[in-house]
């Protein structure tokens, strides 16, 4: 068998030796033709491997694809640089790639004719059917049930083909069933994660909802309207969850959580601003003696700027403009930090 392989290689190797002169248009065309021929065999191998599911054939195909990718890279470099040795290497490598693809095709044909192999593939599908059946709930959507029933029907037909010794048809049918079942398994795993995310988010919503109910009395009409909006979103999310649409339910519930979280942040903003204002005023007072003693005019100007930011921040906070107040306090913090650096603190 190995001798036959080398007999197949020899004509192309002789061609490769003459090829390159990588400057000769005819030789370049021959090299490209060799690469294209390998591409065609690889395409045939891909179809055959997809239909057979043979792991050995998959490995041979993967090796072939890597060799062909390398052959193309060498060929491109050879043609660009007029490099004869590189072109010879490219020609040899594409032949090796073609042989690996042909071996993959041969292995798939052997698998299709091997009854034990086909039986093992059917057993794998049976295991997948049981796994999917355990994960599916009674209230699954009709389209998911349809896919599952179709997969089971294909598996039943595969078994009938096997019993009638139509091995190739049995293998193709059970592999089709496996593809459908793999999609369902991926879907149910995503569904389980979405359900967990939804339930975690629901706990967060309920916590915020308890806070919002107590806050309503002092939050005014706008707060009440926003809380009701969140409650409507929560009701819609629950309906989606009851229908098993946990991904959509999670997205809808997140909108409700965002509304209540925004209300909570708004309610806590005055205390946050007041605490920040106290902290920065204390910092400014600690720096004041050193600023007074400093002969650096820049330090004194920066201190006046910091004090202005703090005073304006306090006024804005009393007016309820907490966003602008926060910006002023941030500016004050940066200025006080610069003063500290100049004073060597």
C-alpha positions as CSV (number, residue, x, y, z in Angstrom):
1,X,0.0,0.0,0.0
2,X,2.9,2.3,0.9
3,X,4.5,1.5,-2.5
4,X,1.3,2.5,-4.3
5,X,1.3,5.8,-2.4
6,X,4.8,6.6,-3.6
7,X,3.9,5.6,-7.2
8,X,1.1,8.1,-7.0
9,X,3.4,10.8,-5.7
10,X,6.2,10.3,-8.2
11,X,4.6,11.9,-11.2
12,X,3.8,15.0,-9.2
13,X,7.3,15.1,-7.7
14,X,8.8,15.0,-11.2
15,X,6.5,17.8,-12.2
16,X,7.5,19.7,-9.1
17,X,11.2,19.4,-10.0
18,X,10.5,20.9,-13.4
19,X,8.0,23.4,-12.0
20,X,10.1,25.8,-10.5
21,X,11.5,28.1,-12.3
22,X,8.7,29.9,-10.3
23,X,9.1,32.6,-12.9
24,X,7.7,30.4,-15.7
25,X,4.0,31.1,-16.3
26,X,3.4,27.5,-17.3
27,X,5.0,26.1,-14.2
28,X,3.1,28.6,-12.0
29,X,-0.1,27.4,-13.7
30,X,0.8,23.8,-13.0
31,X,1.4,24.5,-9.3
32,X,-1.9,26.3,-9.0
33,X,-3.7,23.4,-10.8
34,X,-2.1,21.0,-8.3
35,X,-3.4,23.1,-5.4
36,X,-6.9,23.3,-6.9
37,X,-7.0,19.5,-7.4
38,X,-6.2,19.0,-3.7
39,X,-8.9,21.5,-2.8
40,X,-11.4,19.5,-4.7
41,X,-10.5,16.2,-3.0
42,X,-10.6,18.0,0.4
43,X,-14.1,19.2,-0.4
44,X,-15.2,15.6,-1.2
45,X,-13.6,14.5,2.0
46,X,-15.5,17.1,4.1
47,X,-18.8,15.9,2.7
48,X,-17.9,12.2,3.3
49,X,-16.6,12.9,6.9
50,X,-19.7,14.9,7.8
51,X,-21.9,12.0,6.7
52,X,-19.9,9.3,8.5
53,X,-19.1,10.9,11.8
54,X,-15.8,8.8,11.9
55,X,-13.3,10.3,14.3
56,X,-10.4,8.8,12.5
57,X,-11.6,10.3,9.2
58,X,-12.0,13.7,11.0
59,X,-8.4,13.6,12.1
60,X,-7.1,12.7,8.7
61,X,-9.1,15.5,7.2
62,X,-7.8,18.0,9.7
63,X,-4.2,16.9,8.9
64,X,-5.0,17.3,5.2
65,X,-6.4,20.8,5.7
66,X,-3.4,22.0,7.7
67,X,-1.0,20.6,5.0
68,X,-2.9,22.3,2.3
69,X,-3.0,25.6,4.1
70,X,0.8,25.4,4.5
71,X,1.2,24.4,0.8
72,X,-0.8,27.4,-0.3
73,X,1.3,29.7,1.9
74,X,4.5,28.3,0.4
75,X,3.2,28.6,-3.1
76,X,2.2,32.2,-2.7
77,X,5.6,33.1,-1.3
78,X,7.3,31.1,-4.1
79,X,5.4,32.9,-6.8
80,X,5.8,36.3,-5.2
81,X,9.6,35.9,-4.6
82,X,10.3,33.7,-7.7
83,X,11.6,31.1,-5.3
84,X,12.2,27.7,-6.9
85,X,12.9,25.7,-3.7
86,X,9.7,27.0,-2.1
87,X,7.6,26.1,-5.1
88,X,9.0,22.6,-5.0
89,X,8.1,22.3,-1.3
90,X,4.6,23.6,-2.0
91,X,4.1,21.0,-4.7
92,X,5.2,18.1,-2.5
93,X,3.1,19.4,0.4
94,X,-0.1,19.7,-1.6
95,X,0.4,16.1,-2.8
96,X,0.7,15.0,0.9
97,X,-2.5,16.9,1.7
98,X,-4.4,15.3,-1.1
99,X,-3.3,11.8,0.0
100,X,-4.5,12.5,3.6
101,X,-7.9,13.7,2.2
102,X,-8.2,10.5,0.1
103,X,-7.4,8.4,3.1
104,X,-10.1,10.2,5.0
105,X,-12.6,9.3,2.2
106,X,-11.5,5.7,2.3
107,X,-12.0,5.5,6.1
108,X,-15.5,6.9,5.8
109,X,-16.4,4.2,3.2
110,X,-15.0,1.6,5.5
111,X,-17.1,3.0,8.4
112,X,-20.2,3.0,6.3
113,X,-19.7,-0.7,5.6
114,X,-18.9,-1.6,9.2
115,X,-22.0,-2.8,11.1
116,X,-20.4,-2.6,14.5
117,X,-19.5,1.0,13.9
118,X,-23.0,1.9,12.7
119,X,-24.5,0.2,15.7
120,X,-22.3,2.2,18.1
121,X,-23.4,5.4,16.4
122,X,-27.0,4.4,16.9
123,X,-26.3,3.7,20.6
124,X,-24.8,7.2,21.0
125,X,-28.0,8.7,19.5
126,X,-30.2,6.6,21.9
127,X,-28.2,8.0,24.8
128,X,-28.7,11.6,23.5
129,X,-32.5,11.0,23.1
130,X,-32.7,9.9,26.8
131,X,-30.6,12.9,27.9
132,X,-32.8,15.4,26.0
133,X,-35.9,13.7,27.2
134,X,-34.8,14.1,30.8
135,X,-34.1,17.8,30.3
136,X,-37.4,18.7,28.5
137,X,-40.3,19.8,30.6
138,X,-44.0,19.2,30.0
139,X,-44.6,22.9,29.1
140,X,-41.9,23.1,26.3
141,X,-42.8,25.1,23.2
142,X,-44.4,23.2,20.3
143,X,-41.5,23.8,17.9
144,X,-39.0,22.2,20.3
145,X,-41.3,19.2,20.8
146,X,-41.5,19.0,17.0
147,X,-37.7,18.9,16.6
148,X,-37.4,16.3,19.3
149,X,-40.1,14.0,17.7
150,X,-38.5,14.4,14.3
151,X,-35.1,13.3,15.8
152,X,-36.7,10.2,17.3
153,X,-38.4,9.4,14.0
154,X,-35.1,9.6,12.2
155,X,-33.5,7.3,14.8
156,X,-36.3,4.8,14.3
157,X,-35.8,4.9,10.6
158,X,-32.0,4.4,11.2
159,X,-32.8,1.3,13.2
160,X,-35.0,-0.1,10.4
161,X,-32.2,0.6,7.8
162,X,-29.8,-1.2,10.1
163,X,-32.1,-4.2,10.4
164,X,-32.4,-4.4,6.7
165,X,-28.5,-4.2,6.4
166,X,-28.7,-0.8,4.6
167,X,-25.8,0.5,6.7
168,X,-25.0,3.7,4.8
169,X,-28.6,4.9,5.1
170,X,-28.7,3.9,8.8
171,X,-25.6,5.9,9.5
172,X,-26.8,9.0,7.6
173,X,-30.1,8.9,9.4
174,X,-28.8,8.5,12.9
175,X,-26.2,11.3,12.3
176,X,-29.0,13.6,11.2
177,X,-30.9,12.8,14.4
178,X,-27.7,13.6,16.4
179,X,-27.4,17.0,14.8
180,X,-31.0,17.9,15.9
181,X,-30.4,16.5,19.4
182,X,-27.2,18.5,19.8
183,X,-29.0,21.7,19.0
184,X,-31.7,20.8,21.5
185,X,-29.1,20.0,24.2
186,X,-27.4,23.3,23.6
187,X,-30.8,25.1,23.8
188,X,-31.8,23.4,27.0
189,X,-28.5,24.3,28.6
190,X,-28.9,27.9,27.6
191,X,-32.5,27.7,28.9
192,X,-31.3,26.4,32.3
193,X,-28.8,29.3,32.6
194,X,-31.4,31.8,31.5
195,X,-33.8,30.5,34.2
196,X,-31.1,30.8,36.8
197,X,-30.3,34.3,35.7
198,X,-34.0,35.2,35.8
199,X,-34.5,33.8,39.3
200,X,-31.4,35.6,40.6
201,X,-32.6,38.9,39.1
202,X,-36.1,38.3,40.5
203,X,-34.5,38.2,44.0
204,X,-32.8,41.6,43.3
205,X,-36.1,43.0,42.0
206,X,-38.0,41.9,45.1
207,X,-35.4,43.5,47.4
208,X,-35.7,46.8,45.5
209,X,-39.4,46.6,45.4
210,X,-39.6,46.4,49.2
211,X,-37.4,49.5,49.4
212,X,-39.5,51.3,46.8
213,X,-42.8,50.6,48.6
214,X,-41.4,52.3,51.7
215,X,-39.9,55.2,49.6
216,X,-43.2,56.0,47.8
217,X,-44.6,58.0,50.6
218,X,-41.8,60.6,50.4
219,X,-40.9,60.2,46.7
220,X,-43.8,62.1,45.1
221,X,-46.0,61.4,42.1
222,X,-43.1,60.8,39.7
223,X,-41.6,58.1,41.9
224,X,-45.0,56.4,42.2
225,X,-45.3,56.4,38.4
226,X,-41.9,54.9,37.9
227,X,-42.6,52.2,40.5
228,X,-45.8,51.3,38.7
229,X,-43.9,51.1,35.4
230,X,-41.4,48.7,37.0
231,X,-44.3,46.6,38.3
232,X,-45.8,46.3,34.8
233,X,-42.4,45.2,33.5
234,X,-42.2,42.6,36.3
235,X,-45.7,41.3,35.4
236,X,-44.8,41.0,31.8
237,X,-41.5,39.2,32.7
238,X,-43.5,36.7,34.9
239,X,-45.8,35.9,32.0
240,X,-42.8,35.2,29.8
241,X,-41.2,33.0,32.5
242,X,-44.5,31.1,32.9
243,X,-44.3,30.4,29.1
244,X,-40.8,29.1,29.5
245,X,-39.2,32.1,27.7
246,X,-36.6,32.8,30.3
247,X,-34.2,34.8,28.1
248,X,-36.9,37.3,27.2
249,X,-38.2,37.3,30.8
250,X,-34.7,38.1,32.1
251,X,-34.3,41.0,29.7
252,X,-37.8,42.4,30.6
253,X,-37.2,42.1,34.3
254,X,-33.9,43.8,34.0
255,X,-35.7,46.9,32.8
256,X,-37.8,46.8,35.9
257,X,-34.7,46.4,38.1
258,X,-33.0,49.3,36.4
259,X,-36.0,51.6,37.1
260,X,-36.0,50.8,40.8
261,X,-32.2,50.9,41.1
262,X,-32.3,54.4,39.5
263,X,-34.9,55.5,42.0
264,X,-32.8,54.1,44.9
265,X,-29.7,55.9,43.6
266,X,-31.6,59.1,43.3
267,X,-33.0,58.8,46.9
268,X,-29.5,58.1,48.2
269,X,-27.8,60.8,46.2
270,X,-28.3,63.6,48.8
271,X,-26.7,61.6,51.6
272,X,-23.8,60.6,49.3
273,X,-23.3,64.2,48.2
274,X,-23.4,65.4,51.9
275,X,-20.9,62.8,52.9
276,X,-18.5,63.8,50.1
277,X,-18.9,67.5,50.8
278,X,-18.0,66.9,54.5
279,X,-15.0,64.8,53.5
280,X,-13.6,67.4,51.1
281,X,-14.3,70.4,53.4
282,X,-12.2,68.6,56.1
283,X,-9.5,68.0,53.6
284,X,-9.5,71.6,52.6
285,X,-9.3,72.7,56.2
286,X,-6.3,70.4,56.9
287,X,-4.5,72.0,53.9
288,X,-5.3,75.6,54.8
289,X,-2.4,76.3,57.3
290,X,0.2,75.1,54.8
291,X,-1.5,77.1,52.0
292,X,-1.4,80.3,54.1
293,X,2.3,79.8,54.8
294,X,3.2,78.9,51.2
295,X,4.8,81.6,49.0
296,X,3.7,79.7,45.9
297,X,1.1,81.8,44.1
298,X,-0.1,78.8,42.2
299,X,-1.0,76.9,45.4
300,X,-3.0,79.8,46.7
301,X,-4.9,80.1,43.4
302,X,-5.7,76.4,43.3
303,X,-6.9,76.6,46.9
304,X,-9.3,79.4,46.0
305,X,-10.5,77.3,43.0
306,X,-11.1,74.3,45.2
307,X,-13.1,76.4,47.7
308,X,-15.2,77.8,44.9
309,X,-16.0,74.3,43.7
310,X,-17.0,73.2,47.2
311,X,-19.2,76.2,47.8
312,X,-20.9,75.8,44.4
313,X,-21.4,72.1,45.1
314,X,-23.1,72.8,48.4
315,X,-25.5,75.3,46.7
316,X,-26.3,72.9,43.9
317,X,-27.0,70.1,46.4
318,X,-29.4,72.3,48.4
319,X,-31.2,73.1,45.1
320,X,-31.5,69.4,44.4
321,X,-29.2,69.5,41.4
322,X,-27.2,66.5,42.5
323,X,-25.6,65.7,39.2
324,X,-24.1,69.1,38.8
325,X,-23.1,69.1,42.5
326,X,-21.3,65.8,42.0
327,X,-19.3,67.2,39.1
328,X,-18.3,70.2,41.2
329,X,-17.1,68.0,44.1
330,X,-15.1,65.8,41.7
331,X,-13.4,69.0,40.4
332,X,-12.7,70.0,44.0
333,X,-11.2,66.6,44.8
334,X,-8.8,66.8,41.8
335,X,-7.8,70.4,42.7
336,X,-7.1,69.4,46.4
337,X,-5.1,66.5,45.2
338,X,-3.0,68.8,43.0
339,X,-2.4,71.1,46.0
340,X,-1.3,68.2,48.1
341,X,1.2,67.2,45.5
342,X,2.6,70.7,45.3
343,X,2.9,70.9,49.1
344,X,4.7,67.6,49.2
345,X,2.0,65.7,51.1
